[in-house]
């Protein structure tokens, strides 16, 4: 099992502060959660068998005027990853979406209801972000404990997902940049 954290510019804030109050409009210049977490499940030969990915963004690209049953952009993201890595199952895990909507739905100062083709393109864009997530040198479990290697965003800050205390296992070994399961 491998874990990586990347950045994706997939989403946009859907709340804009204006003189008359907060409006449901794209806000391009505000800070949002753009973290993209990816877990790869690999076999002993390092072949990818599963991909779990998490991003904080509502899956509402087709909006409320869509009466089709759809898995929205995560469905296309998963199918693209499964086509790219045959024999792999890809699963979307909803992140902390807050007020984030897919950027593809923002046109100027308004949101649009994406067409099916635009929604699928949004899914492909996210899949490509997932494929580009930076993976550093990966270590395996030490055998005495359960350590999950962490590959971080380009900042190289391995402490993003761990605290100093969690970097020690019950067997007493220390693995820099690793996270211990409880």
C-alpha positions in Angstrom: 0.0 0.0 0.0 1.4 3.4 -1.0 0.1 6.8 -0.1 0.9 10.1 -1.8 -0.3 13.6 -1.4 -0.4 16.0 -4.4 -2.1 19.2 -5.4 -4.9 19.6 -7.9 -6.4 22.8 -9.3 -9.6 20.9 -10.1 -12.0 22.9 -7.9 -13.1 26.5 -7.4 -14.8 28.1 -4.4 -18.5 28.6 -5.0 -19.0 31.4 -2.5 -18.1 35.0 -3.4 -18.1 37.7 -0.8 -19.6 40.9 -2.3 -20.9 44.2 -0.8 -24.5 42.8 -0.7 -23.4 39.6 1.0 -22.2 36.2 -0.1 -23.3 35.1 -3.5 -23.2 31.6 -5.2 -20.5 32.6 -7.7 -17.0 31.3 -8.6 -14.2 32.8 -6.5 -10.9 32.2 -8.2 -8.7 34.1 -5.9 -9.5 32.6 -2.5 -7.7 29.8 -0.7 -9.4 26.4 -1.0 -8.4 22.8 -0.1 -6.6 21.6 -3.2 -5.1 18.5 -1.6 -5.3 15.3 -3.6 -4.7 12.1 -1.7 -4.0 8.9 -3.5 -3.6 5.4 -2.1 -2.3 2.7 -4.4 -2.8 -0.9 -3.5 0.0 -2.9 -5.1 0.8 -6.6 -5.2 4.2 -8.1 -4.4 5.4 -7.4 -8.0 4.4 -3.7 -7.5 1.6 -4.0 -10.0 -1.2 -1.6 -9.1 -4.4 -3.4 -8.1 -6.4 -0.6 -6.6 -6.4 3.2 -6.5 -8.3 5.1 -3.9 -8.3 8.9 -4.4 -9.7 11.7 -2.4 -10.3 15.4 -3.3 -12.5 17.9 -1.6 -14.9 18.8 -4.4 -18.7 18.3 -4.7 -19.6 16.0 -7.5 -22.2 18.4 -8.9 -20.8 19.3 -12.3 -24.1 18.5 -14.1 -26.2 20.5 -11.6 -29.8 20.2 -10.5 -31.3 20.6 -14.0 -29.8 17.1 -14.9 -32.4 14.4 -14.4 -30.0 11.6 -15.6 -28.7 9.1 -13.1 -25.0 9.8 -13.1 -21.9 9.2 -11.0 -20.7 12.6 -12.2 -17.0 13.3 -12.6 -15.8 10.7 -10.1 -17.3 8.0 -12.4 -15.3 9.1 -15.4 -12.1 9.6 -13.2 -12.4 6.0 -12.0 -13.1 4.6 -15.5 -10.1 6.5 -16.9 -7.8 5.2 -14.2 -9.1 1.7 -14.7 -8.5 1.9 -18.5 -5.0 3.4 -17.9 -4.1 0.6 -15.4 -5.9 -2.5 -16.6 -6.9 -4.9 -13.8 -7.1 -2.0 -11.4 -10.2 -0.9 -9.4 -10.4 2.9 -8.8 -12.5 4.3 -6.0 -13.4 7.9 -5.1 -13.4 8.9 -1.5 -15.2 12.3 -0.9 -12.9 14.8 0.7 -13.8 17.8 2.7 -15.7 19.5 -0.1 -17.0 22.6 1.8 -17.9 25.1 -0.8 -15.9 23.7 -3.7 -17.3 22.9 -7.2 -15.4 21.6 -10.2 -13.6 24.4 -12.0 -15.0 23.2 -15.4 -18.4 24.4 -14.1 -17.2 28.0 -13.7 -17.3 30.4 -16.7 -16.4 33.9 -15.9 -18.6 35.1 -13.0 -21.2 32.3 -13.2 -21.6 28.6 -12.9 -22.9 26.5 -15.7 -24.5 23.1 -15.7 -21.9 21.1 -17.5 -22.9 19.0 -20.4 -22.2 15.3 -20.3 -19.1 15.8 -22.4 -17.8 18.6 -20.1 -18.5 16.5 -17.0 -16.5 13.6 -18.5 -13.6 16.0 -19.5 -13.6 17.2 -15.8 -13.2 13.5 -14.8 -10.4 13.0 -17.2 -8.6 16.1 -15.9 -8.8 14.8 -12.4 -7.5 11.4 -13.5 -4.5 13.0 -15.1 -3.8 15.0 -11.9 -3.9 11.6 -10.0 -1.5 10.1 -12.5 0.9 13.0 -12.0 0.9 12.8 -8.1 4.6 12.8 -7.0 5.8 9.4 -5.7 9.1 9.5 -3.8 11.2 6.4 -2.9 8.8 4.0 -1.2 9.8 1.7 1.7 7.9 -1.4 2.6 6.5 -2.4 6.0 9.4 -3.1 8.4 8.0 -6.4 9.6 7.9 -5.5 13.3 5.2 -2.9 12.9 2.8 -1.4 10.3 4.3 1.7 8.7 2.8 3.3 5.7 5.3 5.2 3.6 4.4 8.8 2.8 5.2 10.5 -0.4 4.4 14.2 -0.1 3.8 17.1 -2.3 6.8 18.9 -3.8 7.5 20.7 -0.5 9.0 17.4 0.7 7.4 17.9 4.1 6.8 14.4 5.3 5.2 15.7 8.5 2.1 16.8 6.8 0.3 13.6 7.7 2.1 12.6 10.9 3.0 14.0 14.3 6.4 13.4 15.9 4.9 10.9 18.3 3.2 8.8 15.6 6.6 8.3 13.9 7.6 5.6 16.4 6.1 2.2 16.3 5.4 -0.1 19.2 8.4 -2.1 18.3 10.6 1.0 18.8 11.8 1.5 15.3 11.8 4.9 13.7 11.1 5.5 10.1 11.4 9.1 8.9 8.4 10.1 6.8 6.2 7.2 7.8 2.9 7.1 9.5 1.9 4.4 12.0 -1.5 2.8 12.0 -2.9 2.7 15.5 
